[in-house]
Amino acid sequence: MKQREKLAEIHAGKREPILQITQLTKAFPYGRNQQVTAVDHLDFTIFRGETLGLVGESGSGKSTTGRTLLRLHEPDSGETLFEGFDINHLKANDLKAMRKHMQMIFQDPYASLNPRMKIQDIIGEALDIHGLTKTKEERKARILELLDLVGLHPSFAERYPHEFSGGQRQRIGIARALAVDPTFIVLDEPLSALDASIQAQIVDLLEDLQEKLGLTYLFIAHDLAMVKQISDRVAVMHNGKIVELADSEELFNNPIHPYTKKLLAAIPIPDPNHESNHDSIVKAEDELVAYKGSEFKEVSPHHWVYC
């Protein structure tokens, strides 16, 4: 389904929230009796079947947000409702069951795969943990089905991660995430380690899988051009806070927060006239220094800004 159709359903209330985050906070200690707040009282909603892009520079708290949503980092406070269940207070057994519905695809497609395991065991491990197949034949058939789903040859099941390219390894990571039939996937900068041509292929694959399987994505990235292509809505993160949230086209055409303007000004466009006329990063930086925000509110329909 195209972005405009999805957004029309979201704004009309025809799509239910799959994830509702309220006052989510995560801090890490450093030094002596000090801490840095990586996720600072976040409030946002992700709707079923959409792709919410989460962008910001390195250190803004994007990856920590994704990991905290899945409780790979334990939150300090706040509420994370997944299909109505507060997962922040689930005990071990209940959290294990919830993992089948919420998965993550990591940034580095090599570091996230065990180099000593064959591909069939990397993908099959999730099937074993959750008891999703009863026989060896059923397990093998499911693994081959997943490889085919992400565009890989069945013979790859017998190989090791070092025998593949970066794009192929990321496809393996996607197959592993899909093994448990999740409904929500956090994509933590899944394209940053790949060549541009391979990035486009992975984006096409992710969009096809979303339409075919009814998936919901939180797409974390710092590449704004790619985020614009794949996301229905975009949230901009700065110093642990979401400072702007809007439909993708609206955010790119009408940025309001100076940090959003700064990110957009940093995108190189091969047009001398555009480069000479658009706002500079320095101007956006000066505006950001003077900017004081205290409240996240809706400044126009479906466009939220920390102002």
Secondary structure, DSSP 4 states (H G I P E B T S, - for coil): --HHHHHHHHHTT-S-EEEEEEEEEEEEEETTTEEEEEEEEEEEEEETT-EEEEE--TTSSHHHHHHHHTTSS--SEEEEEETTEEGGG--HHHHHHHHTTEEEE-S-TTTTS-TTS-HHHHHHHHHHHTT--SSHHHHHHHHHHHHHHTT--GGGGGS-GGGS-HHHHHHHHHHHHHTT--SEEEEESTTTTS-HHHHHHHHHHHHHHHHHHT-EEEEEES-HHHHHHH-SEEEEEETTEEEEEEEHHHHHHS--SHHHHHHHHTS--S-HHHHHHSPPHHHHHHHHHH-----EEEEETTEEEE-
